[in-house]
Amino acid sequence: MTGSTPETPALLTPLTVRGVTLPNRLVVAPMCQYSVSDGLVGDYHLVHLGRFALGGFGLVLVEATAVTPQGRISHGDVGLWSDGHVPGLARVADFLRAHGAVAGIQLAHAGAKASSQRPWEGGAAVTAGNARPGEQPWPTVSASAVPAGPGWPVPHELTVAELGEVRDAFVAATRRALAAGFDVVEVHAAHGYLLHQFLSPLSNRRTDGYGGSREARMRFPLEVVAAVRAEWPEDRPLFVRVSAVDGSDGGITLEDTVALAAELRARGVDVVDVSGGGLGGWQHPLGYGYQVPFAARLRAGADVATMAVGLIVDPRQAEAVVAGGLADLVAVAREAQDDPNFAVHAARELTGRYDAYPVQAGPRLGRRGEFLGTLGPWTGPGPVQVAERAR
């Protein structure tokens, strides 16, 4: 890891993890777009994700990518359950790499939260009554027969044999992620999806070796992670996203997640991506950077690199996270959607320079900035404002 200097803020320093070097500490978090058919990525995702590479982010993570058709959140989810999904994702990974970003992908199974509407359709469980033409609901699965919420169907409790099939699907998707050219894989074990459903006592009521105690509830997620690590090349980083806490009493506690992070590290996980919630609502205080303390606690308690996420909206805020040793990486999601150039804007704000911009824009913007400095701020109200010549 390269430290910051007076000339280089910590946020803009590179980070080497195994054989991969991220050019800075800013990451685009996985954001589902619900915008594909049959899991196949096309032009929309090339443009959507490619703009973040042009915007200067060090790592761009493709959204939650289903490892089985049954594991999709919605009919619009990206998939990697078939070799036919590889070419579209390879096109995205190639573009990201060509424009300076590290290409990553998140692998996921939605479990009981699968077969849902797209958010703009309401986000409820798909039923025969609300389904789009040709998009019927499908049976869901989980750790236990516990619905995702009121009005949701009761999922099938996975048998031990079926757990092996899900694990193998994660491994096969990992193999395809490598074929597509990704440098980072992240396993999704947060936000109330299948692996989180095993971790949380709110959704895991099993009485076999995969439920009950903290250790038993961790067993299946850790088996999946170990299998993915064994398939993923030794020189490439493995991330895992976790929910540090559940949203309701009786759920996962922060101490549970510290213990999980230590077990993940022991199985070869390089970075723990620390989010929160997804089961049982949310009862914790909300505010800017509200999940940063979770990342700091896991970093200190489990001696593992962490990524902070959650209402990080300002470059100075992100710099404080990294410079203060609270997390090793900072992920932004909605802020990146609002400003795809957040990373180059951060570099400009923290250094006063334009050299983080693509070469097609940086020099011109730098000269423009110098000229604007001679004009002073625009004061309005009219559309034309000409500076007086210096006498």
ABEGO torsion letter per residue (X at the ends): XBBBBAABBAAABBBBBEABBBABABBBBBBBAGABBGGBBBAAAAAAAAAAAAAGBABBBBBBBBABAAABABAABBBAABAAAAAAAAAAAAAAAAAGBBBBBBBBBAEAABGBBBAAAGGBBBBAAABBBGBBBBBBBBABBBBAEBGBBBBBBBBAAAAAAAAAAAAAAAAAAAAAGBABBBBBABGGBAAAAAABAAABABABAABGBAAAAAAAAAAAAAAAAAABBAABBBBBBBBABBABBGBBBAAAAAAAAAAAAAAGBABBBBBBEGBGEBABBBEBGAAAAAAAAAAAAAGBBBBBBEGBABAAAAAAAAAAGABABBBBBAAAAABAAAAAAAAAAAAGBAAABBAAAAAAAAAAAAAAAAAEBBAOABABBBBBBBX
